[in-house]
């Protein structure tokens, strides 16, 4: 048993002397005064002396015990806190925030992580391994990770581990850290000393405070020490997104290759930065060669503006040099601010010599003839490869007979066009479905005959499309014009969005295959006719968890009886953009936010760092990293043959970079679920001697006696009961009889 106030206990025990002194003083001898009735009193005293002495000693014992109980109750006894160790040992578990916002700097240039590490180091210095003290650290950067678990008496080793902790680009994982701590406490011995939990974090708005309930740590926690949210709000500008117009480009061709493309950079402000009027410079560089500037832009902020976009034009010559090795990791950078970790963002661009497109249609063996003899596959070839005089280039076409669509041919392609889907058999549909789900682009259109379209059911079922396609074409009595889809200009047509309305104006549609789109199916119409019927529909194949693959379905055949689109200027830019943009979007991107296990292409076995030294990261059989990646960067996915499959990019988790501090009472209510019976104690994270009225220093917090189970209320109850016993016993031992207070003194009986 220990006491929170041992001095009060000592004073209380010393007060036991008071009733003893009173008892001794009451027994002091006085000068005898002889009188006549003394003889009879002495005879009565001699008869009752033994009983009266016993009564007086019992009353004295009760009074001494009453004073001792009151002193013990006021001293607040604790039982169970390290009693098994026979000492005042304590266990300190630190939840240290090394998430992305821990890199926020103060006016002196010191980061929050540096301040918190200094605080934790000071706390560890106050532990004594010889006394039985133990310590442990759990870092909060997602996913939470234990640095020294279970708690260890090697305090020096914990201090060394603390010094090696670095910041991450991930969000904090309070829930994971709490669950880890709860499992450790549950597994510890019953005689282990109770735990003091120190949570060192700044509790910023993007950190998910209150988003999920925290588990209870049980009654083995004696103190919950928490650094409060900072009073002044820091300012921060983060790069939310980097979207180049093309993610798959070819190195040849002026407008069709790397060209003079653009990239859209989305920025977000938070904290004190929102109130400023300022200009942010945006630069796009190569991750391998940061000195090679690929493009520059600016974003002007108005007071109160929290989000904005900068459109940056890319230099064609610089892009060609940067992407010479077959892959370009585009990196966006902005001006330095108080949080540097979200000032960069990467995006992989695949650089090719050409985009390979297969056209699955019967070959033509008779040459010659005019335009009237062109088949839909002829129009496709013309649109994708206009000829030597065209500035377009970089698309390589391959003729495939519909009956010989096999996996080996599909593996060489980026896109597959199906002008005659009615000639595809069931086995080929399965292979086409696998091709799409692996990141391929499939372009389909109805055959140019006007009969029933029997291929539609197999097409939608094999590719998992949530579309309803009628078998009978609809003929219009009056040709219909075109308009963009209901959702506006599609990302597939973003490069020609400004000219799309002008190019679509002369096109007329005479016959169309009706397509109904499920609003929840992820499909969208990128072009429609005037009555709202979809003309071109884009959809991802179902079952692709990585979001790869793309299917583009035309509701018309490239035939004059269906539409005059093949003879209009829209056809070439339309097909060029669908193939160039669609092939890049179908391949998708590999990677994810920091703090998660990221994906790589199938057959990859490891990730090799790009442009930086470091160990390779192993992958499991599903193409996922075996361990989460907590810092941003770029890697090449390598297969078993040592060939590069794709570029994997990990970016900072900007969901957690809002710089506004959380409300302290809200944080306190949220953390209270960890130990409902313990009050949150705010700890000043600085080393200054001047403390806020609501905070205390870590030295004061750890110098306070550790807590166990309090039994003060039980002792107070016992003292109250003993006080009642003392009253009754004092009345009995007085031998006073007040049954008739009105009687004359000579009629009352006395002792």
Secondary structure, DSSP 8 states (H G I E B T S, - for coil): -EETTHHHHHHHHHTHHHHHHHHHHHT--------TTHHHHHHHHHHHHHHHHHHHHHHHHHHHHHHHHHHHHHT-EEESSSGGGTS---EEEEEE--SGGGG-B-TTS-BHHHHHHHHHHHHHHT--GGGT-EEEEEE-BSS-EESS-S-BS-HHHHHHHHHH----SS-B-HHHHHHHHHHHHHHS-TTS--EEEEEE---BGGG-TTSS------TTEEEEEEE---SS--EEEEEEEEEES-SEEESSSTTTSSTT-EEEEEEEEEEGGGG---EEEEEEEESS-TTSEEEEEEEE--TT--EEEEEEE--HHHHHHHTTTSEEEEEEEE---S--TTSEEEEEEEEES-EEEEEES---------GGG--HHHHHHHHH---TTSS---EEEEEE-GGG--HHHHHT-SEEEETTGGG--HHHHHHHHHHHHTT-EEEEE--S--S--TTHHHHHHHHT--EEE-SS-EEEEEEE-EEE-TTSS-GGGGGGHHHHHHHHTT--EEEE--EEE-TTTT-EEEEEETTS-EEEEEE--TT-TT---EEEEESS-SSTTTBSGGGSTHHHHHHHHHHHHHHHHHH--EEEETTB--B--TTEEEEEESSS----EEB-TTSBBSS-B-S-EEEEEEETTS-EEEEEEEE--GGG---SB--HHHHHHHHTTTSTTS-EEEE--S--S---TTEE-HHHHHHS----EE-HHHHHHHHHHHHHHHHHHHHHHHT---TTTTS-GGGS---
